[in-house]
């Protein structure tokens, strides 16, 4: 777990926001995806305790959750931990009476949730982009407007973008094809299906960003986008979420208006604060090396898939910002040094949390 430049907690002068992929959060005796995937009573107890332990130790004020199959159970858990406000905007799909699939996102807050709705895409834009009129987000995007300290109504978006898993499955076990033909059909399914998932994920990000811009124009509310992106932001499919320049627009107009409608990676804002306010005070041989911690590992390779993006109100370099990112943490002990008794029923993602300090 990266613990960089810890800050001193001052009541109501800081705001902590976390994104938390719960990894198949489903209360027994129900099963997730397949009939044998059911937590025992002891496994469920351990999973619940692990979540409570994280909340008790790190004390986020607002938490965006992904992979929620049992929202009622999650609401009861977070309420017991001091989060009286909770929102979810849809339900997982149930098949065969007790098997669940298609988990949903949720949000918990110490501060009042004024409104919670599902984001709807702009149908005119969909038509312009030739996106099928039946398009829907693979998981509905939740927008919760939260009455946060000092900043007032803040629009918090929780996402779980389409995974990289192929949209087309070729079952070679039930095929009478020759071995080479099996390989050919599997390859075709993998190439086409992976591209289909990429297109879906890109469409989700683009249509969400448009909806956020339109909402910002209408309300002027600060924006927070958090969740499991199932992709790195450096990938071209999602890089437009951080668009901060426009062609053929004057520098004056960009500086005057554009920043209001763009998002910033919280990690980049944190790095900037550290370089400007901490590093300058240190001699060269003692300057800290700031490295971003992966939030997910696959085949021994780590990548950042979980993000918190922030509008200009949280950017210390913006002339009228109210907060700055004073701390950035990826909790990953359960991934890199797991202790079975404690971490056996945790999650396959790191938990990302940012601390926003009020600027005085």
PAPAKOL-624010 format. One line per field, with one value per residue (C-alpha): x, y, z; residue in one letter; chain. Coordinates in Angstrom, 1 decimal. Layout:
c1: X,...
c2: Y,...
c3: Z,...
residuo: A,...
cadena: A,...
//
This chain:
c1: 0.0,1.4,1.3,2.6,3.0,0.2,-2.0,-3.4,-7.2,-9.0,-12.7,-14.7,-11.6,-11.0,-13.1,-12.2,-13.5,-13.0,-13.8,-14.2,-14.8,-16.3,-15.8,-19.0,-20.8,-23.7,-25.2,-25.7,-27.6,-27.6,-25.1,-23.2,-23.0,-23.0,-25.0,-21.9,-20.6,-22.1,-20.4,-20.5,-21.7,-18.1,-16.8,-19.6,-18.7,-15.1,-16.0,-18.3,-15.6,-13.0,-15.1,-15.8,-12.1,-11.3,-13.9,-12.9,-9.2,-9.4,-12.7,-13.7,-16.6,-18.0,-17.6,-18.5,-19.0,-18.9,-19.9,-22.9,-25.3,-26.9,-27.6,-29.8,-27.1,-24.5,-26.8,-27.2,-23.4,-22.4,-25.1,-23.6,-20.3,-21.6,-22.9,-26.6,-26.9,-26.9,-28.1,-28.5,-30.5,-31.1,-31.1,-28.9,-30.4,-31.7,-31.9,-33.1,-34.5,-31.2,-28.4,-27.4,-25.6,-25.1,-24.1,-24.8,-23.0,-23.9,-22.8,-22.6,-22.0,-21.7,-23.3,-26.8,-27.6,-29.9,-30.7,-29.7,-30.5,-29.3,-27.4,-29.2,-27.2,-27.9,-30.0,-29.2,-25.5,-26.0,-27.7,-24.9,-22.3,-24.4,-24.7,-27.6,-30.7,-30.9,-27.6,-27.4,-24.5,-23.3,-23.9,-26.1,-24.1,-25.2,-25.2,-25.6,-25.8,-24.3,-24.4,-20.7,-19.1,-18.0,-18.8,-22.5,-24.1,-21.5,-22.3,-20.7,-20.7,-20.1,-19.1,-18.1,-17.3,-17.5,-14.8,-12.2,-13.8,-14.8,-18.4,-18.3,-17.7,-16.7,-17.3,-14.8,-15.8,-19.1,-17.6,-17.0,-14.6,-11.0,-8.3,-7.1,-10.6,-11.3,-8.3,-9.5,-13.0,-11.7,-9.3,-12.1,-14.3,-11.6,-10.6,-14.2,-15.4,-12.6,-13.1,-16.8,-16.0,-13.7,-16.3,-18.8,-16.4,-15.5,-19.1,-19.9,-17.1,-18.0,-21.7,-21.1,-18.7,-21.2,-23.9,-21.6,-20.8,-24.5,-25.2,-22.4,-23.7,-27.1,-26.2,-22.5,-22.1,-18.6,-18.0,-16.4,-16.2,-15.1,-15.1,-13.6,-12.8,-11.6,-8.9,-6.1,-6.7,-3.7,-5.5,-7.0,-10.4,-10.7,-8.2,-10.9,-12.2,-9.2,-9.6,-8.1,-7.5,-9.5,-8.3,-8.9,-10.0,-8.1,-5.9,-7.9,-11.2,-9.7,-8.3,-11.5,-14.1,-12.6,-11.3,-14.9,-16.0,-13.0,-11.8,-8.5,-7.0,-6.7,-3.3,-2.0,-3.4,-1.7,1.6,1.4,0.7,3.6,6.0,4.9,4.6,6.8,9.6,10.8,11.6,13.7,17.4,17.9,19.1,16.1,13.3,10.7,10.2,6.5,5.1,1.6,0.5,-1.5,-5.0,-5.3,-3.0,-3.4,-0.8,1.8,1.4,-0.2,-2.2,-4.3,-8.0,-9.7,-9.8,-11.1,-11.5,-12.2,-13.4,-11.5,-12.9,-10.4,-7.4,-4.9,-3.7,-7.2,-7.7,-11.0,-10.6,-11.9,-10.0,-6.7,-5.7,-3.5,-3.2,-3.7,-3.7,-4.2,-4.9,-3.4,-2.0,-4.5,-3.1,0.6,0.9,-2.3,-3.0,-5.5,-7.3,-7.9,-7.9,-9.3,-12.6,-11.5,-11.4,-9.3,-8.9,-7.0,-9.2,-8.4,-9.0,-8.1,-8.1,-9.2,-8.0,-9.9,-7.8,-7.5
c2: 0.0,3.4,5.8,9.1,12.2,11.5,14.4,15.4,14.9,18.1,17.8,19.1,20.6,17.5,15.2,11.6,9.8,6.2,3.7,0.1,-2.9,-5.4,-8.5,-10.6,-9.1,-11.5,-12.7,-16.5,-18.7,-17.0,-17.9,-15.6,-16.6,-20.4,-22.6,-23.7,-20.2,-19.6,-18.1,-20.2,-18.5,-18.2,-16.9,-14.2,-13.2,-12.8,-10.7,-8.4,-8.0,-7.2,-4.4,-3.1,-3.2,-1.1,1.5,1.7,2.1,4.6,6.4,7.6,10.0,9.0,5.6,4.4,0.6,-1.8,-5.5,-5.2,-8.2,-7.6,-3.8,-4.3,-6.1,-3.5,-0.7,-2.3,-2.8,0.7,2.2,0.3,1.9,5.5,6.0,7.0,7.9,5.1,4.9,2.3,2.8,-0.7,-4.4,-7.3,-9.9,-13.1,-16.4,-19.8,-18.2,-18.0,-17.4,-13.8,-12.0,-8.4,-6.7,-3.1,0.0,1.8,4.8,5.5,8.8,10.5,13.5,13.9,12.4,15.0,13.0,9.7,8.8,6.6,8.5,8.4,8.8,11.6,10.0,12.7,12.1,8.3,8.8,11.1,8.5,5.6,3.9,1.5,3.0,0.0,0.9,0.7,0.9,-2.6,-1.5,1.6,4.6,6.1,9.9,10.9,14.6,15.0,18.0,18.1,20.4,23.9,23.0,22.3,20.0,17.8,15.3,12.0,9.4,5.8,3.6,0.0,0.2,-2.9,-5.4,-6.6,-10.0,-11.0,-10.4,-13.6,-17.0,-19.9,-23.3,-25.7,-28.4,-28.9,-28.7,-31.4,-29.3,-30.4,-29.0,-26.3,-25.2,-25.0,-22.6,-20.5,-20.1,-19.4,-16.7,-15.0,-15.0,-13.6,-10.8,-9.7,-10.2,-8.2,-5.4,-5.4,-5.0,-2.2,-0.4,-0.8,0.6,3.5,4.3,4.2,6.6,9.0,9.2,9.5,12.4,14.2,13.7,15.1,18.1,18.8,18.4,20.7,23.4,23.1,23.1,24.2,21.4,20.2,16.7,13.5,10.4,7.2,3.5,0.4,1.6,-1.9,0.0,2.4,6.0,6.1,3.8,5.8,4.3,6.2,9.0,11.5,11.5,13.8,16.1,19.4,21.2,22.0,22.6,26.0,27.6,30.6,30.2,32.9,31.1,27.8,29.2,31.1,28.4,24.9,23.9,24.1,21.2,18.9,16.2,15.6,12.3,12.7,11.1,13.8,16.5,14.8,14.6,18.3,19.3,17.2,18.6,22.2,22.1,19.3,18.5,22.1,21.9,18.8,18.5,16.5,13.3,13.1,13.8,11.0,8.9,9.0,5.9,5.0,1.6,-0.8,-1.5,-4.9,-7.8,-10.3,-12.9,-11.3,-7.9,-4.9,-2.1,0.8,0.1,2.0,5.8,8.9,11.9,15.4,18.7,22.0,22.7,20.2,21.3,23.4,25.2,26.4,30.0,29.4,25.9,25.1,21.8,20.2,16.6,16.3,12.5,9.6,6.0,2.6,-0.1,-3.3,-5.4,-8.1,-8.3,-8.2,-9.7,-11.5,-13.1,-15.8,-15.4,-11.7,-11.4,-14.7,-13.1,-9.6,-8.3,-8.7,-4.9,-2.3,0.3,3.8,6.8,10.5,13.0,16.5,19.3,22.6,25.4,28.3
c3: 0.0,-0.9,2.0,0.7,2.8,5.4,6.3,9.7,9.8,10.7,11.2,8.2,6.6,4.4,2.3,1.6,-1.5,-2.3,-5.1,-4.0,-6.3,-3.8,-6.0,-6.1,-3.1,-2.8,0.5,0.8,0.0,-3.4,-6.1,-8.5,-12.1,-11.5,-9.0,-7.0,-6.4,-3.0,0.1,3.2,6.3,7.5,4.1,4.1,7.7,6.7,3.6,5.7,8.3,5.7,4.3,7.8,8.7,5.7,6.4,10.1,9.3,6.4,7.1,3.6,3.6,0.2,-1.4,-4.9,-5.0,-7.9,-8.2,-5.9,-6.0,-2.5,-2.2,0.9,2.7,1.7,2.9,6.3,6.6,5.7,7.9,10.9,10.0,10.1,6.5,6.8,3.2,0.5,-3.1,-5.8,-9.0,-10.3,-9.4,-10.5,-12.8,-11.2,-13.2,-12.0,-8.8,-6.9,-9.5,-9.9,-12.7,-13.9,-10.6,-10.0,-8.6,-5.4,-3.3,0.4,2.1,5.4,3.8,2.5,-1.0,-2.5,-5.7,-7.2,-10.8,-13.6,-16.4,-19.7,-23.0,-25.5,-28.2,-30.8,-30.3,-30.6,-33.9,-35.1,-34.1,-35.7,-32.3,-32.2,-30.7,-28.3,-26.8,-23.0,-20.5,-19.6,-16.0,-15.4,-14.3,-11.0,-10.5,-6.9,-6.0,-2.5,-0.3,0.6,3.2,1.9,-1.7,-1.6,-4.2,-5.9,-8.7,-7.9,-10.8,-10.1,-13.1,-13.9,-17.6,-19.9,-19.2,-21.8,-21.8,-25.4,-26.2,-28.4,-26.9,-29.1,-27.3,-28.9,-26.4,-28.2,-31.7,-34.2,-36.2,-37.0,-34.6,-37.0,-37.8,-34.1,-33.7,-36.6,-35.2,-31.7,-33.1,-35.0,-32.0,-29.8,-32.3,-33.0,-29.5,-27.9,-30.3,-29.6,-25.9,-26.7,-28.8,-26.0,-23.4,-25.6,-26.3,-22.6,-21.7,-24.5,-23.8,-20.1,-20.6,-22.8,-20.2,-17.5,-19.6,-20.2,-16.5,-15.6,-18.0,-16.4,-12.8,-12.4,-9.8,-9.2,-10.6,-9.3,-11.6,-9.8,-10.5,-12.2,-15.7,-16.9,-18.9,-18.4,-19.0,-21.3,-23.7,-26.6,-25.8,-22.6,-23.0,-24.1,-20.5,-19.8,-22.8,-21.8,-25.1,-28.3,-31.8,-33.4,-30.0,-28.8,-25.7,-23.9,-24.4,-23.4,-20.2,-19.5,-20.1,-20.9,-17.4,-16.1,-18.2,-18.1,-15.6,-14.0,-12.8,-9.0,-9.2,-11.5,-9.2,-6.2,-8.0,-8.9,-5.3,-4.0,-6.5,-5.9,-2.1,-0.8,-3.1,-3.3,0.4,0.1,-0.9,-4.2,-2.6,-0.3,-2.8,-2.7,-5.8,-6.4,-8.2,-8.8,-7.4,-9.7,-8.7,-10.4,-11.3,-14.1,-15.0,-12.8,-14.5,-12.7,-14.1,-12.9,-13.7,-10.8,-10.9,-9.3,-11.7,-10.4,-11.8,-11.4,-8.0,-6.7,-8.7,-6.7,-9.9,-10.8,-9.7,-7.8,-6.5,-3.1,-2.4,-3.3,-3.4,-0.3,-0.2,-2.6,-1.4,-3.1,-0.5,-1.8,1.1,0.2,-3.3,-2.7,0.8,1.6,5.0,4.4,7.7,7.1,3.3,2.1,1.1,0.2,-3.4,-6.5,-6.9,-4.8,-3.1,-4.2,-1.9,-2.2,0.5,-0.5,1.8,2.0,0.7,3.2
residuo: X,X,X,X,X,X,X,X,X,X,X,X,X,X,X,X,X,X,X,X,X,X,X,X,X,X,X,X,X,X,X,X,X,X,X,X,X,X,X,X,X,X,X,X,X,X,X,X,X,X,X,X,X,X,X,X,X,X,X,X,X,X,X,X,X,X,X,X,X,X,X,X,X,X,X,X,X,X,X,X,X,X,X,X,X,X,X,X,X,X,X,X,X,X,X,X,X,X,X,X,X,X,X,X,X,X,X,X,X,X,X,X,X,X,X,X,X,X,X,X,X,X,X,X,X,X,X,X,X,X,X,X,X,X,X,X,X,X,X,X,X,X,X,X,X,X,X,X,X,X,X,X,X,X,X,X,X,X,X,X,X,X,X,X,X,X,X,X,X,X,X,X,X,X,X,X,X,X,X,X,X,X,X,X,X,X,X,X,X,X,X,X,X,X,X,X,X,X,X,X,X,X,X,X,X,X,X,X,X,X,X,X,X,X,X,X,X,X,X,X,X,X,X,X,X,X,X,X,X,X,X,X,X,X,X,X,X,X,X,X,X,X,X,X,X,X,X,X,X,X,X,X,X,X,X,X,X,X,X,X,X,X,X,X,X,X,X,X,X,X,X,X,X,X,X,X,X,X,X,X,X,X,X,X,X,X,X,X,X,X,X,X,X,X,X,X,X,X,X,X,X,X,X,X,X,X,X,X,X,X,X,X,X,X,X,X,X,X,X,X,X,X,X,X,X,X,X,X,X,X,X,X,X,X,X,X,X,X,X,X,X,X,X,X,X,X,X,X,X,X,X,X,X,X,X,X,X,X,X,X
cadena: A,A,A,A,A,A,A,A,A,A,A,A,A,A,A,A,A,A,A,A,A,A,A,A,A,A,A,A,A,A,A,A,A,A,A,A,A,A,A,A,A,A,A,A,A,A,A,A,A,A,A,A,A,A,A,A,A,A,A,A,A,A,A,A,A,A,A,A,A,A,A,A,A,A,A,A,A,A,A,A,A,A,A,A,A,A,A,A,A,A,A,A,A,A,A,A,A,A,A,A,A,A,A,A,A,A,A,A,A,A,A,A,A,A,A,A,A,A,A,A,A,A,A,A,A,A,A,A,A,A,A,A,A,A,A,A,A,A,A,A,A,A,A,A,A,A,A,A,A,A,A,A,A,A,A,A,A,A,A,A,A,A,A,A,A,A,A,A,A,A,A,A,A,A,A,A,A,A,A,A,A,A,A,A,A,A,A,A,A,A,A,A,A,A,A,A,A,A,A,A,A,A,A,A,A,A,A,A,A,A,A,A,A,A,A,A,A,A,A,A,A,A,A,A,A,A,A,A,A,A,A,A,A,A,A,A,A,A,A,A,A,A,A,A,A,A,A,A,A,A,A,A,A,A,A,A,A,A,A,A,A,A,A,A,A,A,A,A,A,A,A,A,A,A,A,A,A,A,A,A,A,A,A,A,A,A,A,A,A,A,A,A,A,A,A,A,A,A,A,A,A,A,A,A,A,A,A,A,A,A,A,A,A,A,A,A,A,A,A,A,A,A,A,A,A,A,A,A,A,A,A,A,A,A,A,A,A,A,A,A,A,A,A,A,A,A,A,A,A,A,A,A,A,A,A,A,A,A,A,A
//
